[in-house]
Amino acid sequence: MTRIAKFAAVRLPLWLAAASLFAMMLLTFVDVTMRSFANAPVAGAAELTEILLIMIVFIALPITSMQDRHVTVDLFDAMIPPLIIRWRDALINVLFGALLLAPSWSCWKGAIRTLGHGEVTLYLRIPVGWLQLLATVGLFICALCMIVRGILLLARPELLAKSQDEALDSIPGDAL
């Protein structure tokens, strides 16, 4: 993967999600502090927190799926042959990827309707449709990543082993 493509596909979304998380942390800290000491909460803090949470989830979800970093329970994997684990993982990826297409389509329809009506948030008047489009794109890319990952697990598992090693090598510092 070229440096620009890697930046656009992985690094930039991770930085955006991290910046959103930091902004949400800072906003919560300032809101609680101002509410406690000055009895003056930050105006629209609840709406901004919701928006930042949407950004964190739907920006990071495709990357999590692409790198197979979802939380999993592997209590019985030591007792199951690797071939069966690979087939199970492939089936799970394809099935859940296909299932994610339904909420993606639903978000798309809702976003088009919401943008057409010009719906905005109650307090800050931020257009809701753009957030729904972000959710749509995040869910759709996540679904595609899972489906492709499932197919590759069956057809070319060596490609995933290589990409998994590269993904782990790309994590900065002692994050592991």
Secondary structure, DSSP 4 states (H G I P E B T S, - for coil): --HHHHIIIIIHHHHHHHHHHHHHHHHHHHHHHHHHHSS-PPTTHHHHHHHHHHHHHHHHHHHHHHTT-S----TTGGGS-HHHHHHHHHHHHHHHHHHHHHHHHHHHHHHHHHHHHT-B-TTT--BHHHHHHHHHHHHHHHHHHHHHHHHHHHH-HHHHHHHHHHHHHTS-TT--
